[in-house]
Amino acid sequence: MSNPTTPTATAAKFKLAELPYYYEALEPVFTEETLRYHHDKHAAAYVAKLNELVAGTPYESMTLEEIVRRSDGAIYNNAAQAWNHEFYFDTFSPEPQQAPSGTFAEAVDNYFGSFDAMKEQLAKACAGLFGSGWVWLVVDKVGRLGIMSEQNAGNPMRYDMTPLLGIDVWEHAYYIDYRNRRADSVAALWKIVDWKKVGERYERARK
């Protein structure tokens, strides 16, 4: 077993978060090679570029979430991608809870009809998003669930929505393991999404 990931030593404000599991822990859904490229190369590049861009600006004193909500242009793109990727990697587990439970499960049934119907709608949104971007399961301020498709680095916090689940449909997220089969990569995600974590995000948003 390889060692867990560690962030690169740096004095910069923002640092690449460690993966909460070993590189090979999500196989066969995602191979070790995919995680090493996706986390250690792509996600790390967004963090490094963000630190470069915010140096000497008012954004340097803000949290990452504040930058996502308030910035635009290159700073927004890199801040959002840094936030999106940390959130994304933290959604998965080698031993996930396989389905929603509690009040979150009730909300899923209420707004989508069933858990399977919600997964189908998320998969359809992923297939229909042209180019690169993210598909999000979100909750609004009054507790309504919804699905948002955002191109490029798009993040729902810009619209006062709270992300519960983010699906990365940039090619670098799946191309090593699935080549051009985006739909297959999304279908495989359901094996590793930890619905306990998603439900906990829902409960925090409702408070």
PyMOL commands that set and color helices and strands:
alter all, ss='L'
color gray80, all
select helices_A, chain A and resi 32-54+58-61+64-70+73-89+102-112+115-128+156-159+171-173+175-178+182-189+195-206
alter helices_A, ss='H'
color red, helices_A
select strands_A, chain A and resi 133-139+145-151+162-168
alter strands_A, ss='S'
color yellow, strands_A
deselect
rebuild
show_as cartoon
